[in-house]
């Protein structure tokens, strides 16, 4: 890998990380009083009756429009987090200079496409539940897509951690062992 290419990837890594952090901070302010846990609970609820109660509660307390806004804004976040994870995985796997990790990095980067598709399908199911009467298929689809997306993201983050560990271990200077014989 060219040093210039690694330098460009490093810059893109930090730029996209900053964009993701900025997105989270801005949406937290914009969507107040809605919290991330409100949406997370909505995504992972498997019972139609619970989703109906949540939607009714949001309509009564004024959060309903914020929930819709949050889901629409999430499409931008899908692009941001997927881009950052893709760059991070490819960049960190290349930093290790380990052929197996570099190949695995390419595979993991393709899995992120699946995570993004799952996010989009999950959002469509959430919007279906919000705009119409929630039904079993939309509630379960949102749950399944969220579980799949987060599984891929968690495994990707663990892979990134492994890459960082390999990179750090490679940076530890190896001391030459003196040959000592006692006989």
Secondary structure, DSSP 8 states (H G I E B T S, - for coil): --HHHHHHHHHHHHHHHHHHHHHHHHHHHHTTT--HHHHHHHHH---HHHHHHHHHHHHHHT-HHHHHHHHHHHHHHHHHHHHHHHHHHHHHHHHHT-HHHHHHHHHHHHHHHHHHHHHHHHHHHHHHHHHS---HHHHHHHHHHHHHHHHHHHHHHHHHHHHHHHHHHHHS-----------
